[in-house]
Amino acid sequence: MPLAALGETRGVDLAPRDISLLERIAAHLGIAADLAHADLFILVPAGPEQVVVAAHAQPATAQTLYPRRRTGEVLALEPDSAPRRCLRRRRAALGLPGRLVRGIPLDQRAAPLRNAQRRLIAVLDMHKSAHYRRPPRRSNPLLATAAGVLARMLFADAVDQRTMLAILHSGDGIVVRDERGTIIFADARAQAIMRKVGVQGSLIGTRLDERTLPGAVVIKTQKLRTHTETEFEIGDSAIIKRSIPLVDAGQDRGRLSVICDVTELRVRQRQSQIKSAVVQEIHHRVKNNLQTIASLLRLQLRRADSDITRDALQESVGRILSIATVHDFLAREGTEAVDLKDLSGRILEAALGTNPRVAIRGQVAGPNILLPASQATPVAMAINELAANAAKHAFRGRERGEVQLTLAQQPGLIRIELADDGVGLPPGFNLERDANLGLQIVTTLVSQDLGGKFSLETAGGTLARIELPAPAEEGNHG
């Protein structure tokens, strides 16, 4: 039974995040079973006296107690069994001696698995023959230490994303080294990763690492809170090794290393970097071309012999530069998103400067809101039109004025308000009937391009309000 189906199992009370956590643990259950030389089960409560076997790993390093995997079975909790005592006491428990499995005395231990809210969501159950003794060639006590470290990584601290669980993924390999650096354990995934980079034969008994592998180049090494991380390249492959010290009685006895093949990830990252650089260059060239057009219009504006022509050219320059400002942000940031607050400040300053007869002070207030490029361009044009309209019409007969642009964000909604302390709207003003070209452009951009709403009202001046749907994944850093 796939773990995803647990949520539909009768009597099971698990949230999707709980199931996801158990899936991550189950992905490494086989490694833990090999190191523990025991059958390992993840048991999920399915009622007061029964559990569902969410996962079962059989050891490759010892004889399993079960001829087949028991994943998906619903089991009744036996009296005084380790899982039942663990569920009742909410802590690790041992099974009472005397229980037999297929005639073999059972050594049973159980430990709670908890989610981020510390709620017990499952039990880790270990079954081993009470008579089992490791073969002499595998009797290195360091493996027991490694098993304990791995158990803490997977189970005891599984709920804390800052702990070692964060460094384990389903495709990673596990290697254990002694204090001399000799490999004493390597699982099948580790062997497969190293075969890919040209290492033939078993890793056990060797001292192969990024320093001794022919052709390996270390890219970076960093010491983190819980482990040391080294990335190296060999040929066309990229490998990350994360090493945790194995400490016994206060002495450093070796290393448990997690080996991860990140070749495909690094290829995708390089492709993304190249794409980002190309996109940045495109935005840069578009911005330059738009500024060139604006410069040509300014030359034409100086030769214009009528106020109507000069006003039309000045408005066109402002519209072109508002679009150029968006491309300038995209070119500099290297992303396909623009900070609306910074963008608004730039556009407001330029638009309010188009009326040299009035000293207009502009301010922008509100949180930082990230807009995708598809929204940023029409929003920039709309803000430019509103600010230029205020600069031209709001302060007739005055030498000074103020314009405030306020940003606000709610779930699913972004609100942009531009308010001036000017003369306000003419009596009986109707947006649909009386709008000039600039306001018509704003109405079209907001309703058709942005799918939002636009309104005007008199409130100690003129208040223009734009409401538009927030992007699916907006970034708010305010």
Protein Blocks (a to p, Z undefined) as FASTA:
>chain_A
ZZklmmmpghiacdfklmmmmmmmmmmmmmmmmmnopacdddddebjkbccdfbdcddfk
bccfbfbdcehiacdddehiaklmmmmnopacdddehiaeehiacdddddddddfkopaf
bdcdddddfkbccdfklmcfklmmmmmmmmmmmmmmmmpmkbmklmpcfkbccddddfko
pafbdcfklmmmmmmnopgcjfehpacdfklmghiacfbdcddfkbccddddehjbccdd
ddddddeehiafbdcdddddfklmmmmmmmmmmmmmmmmmmmmmmmmmmmmmmmmmmmmm
mmpcbfklmmmmmmmmmmmmmmmmmmmmmmmnopabdcfklmmmmmmmmmmmmmmkbccd
dddedddddddfklmmmmmmmmmmmmmmmmmmmmgoiabdcddddddddehiacdddddf
bebpaehiafklmpcfklmmmmmmmmmmnopacddddehiacddddddddfbdcdfZZ
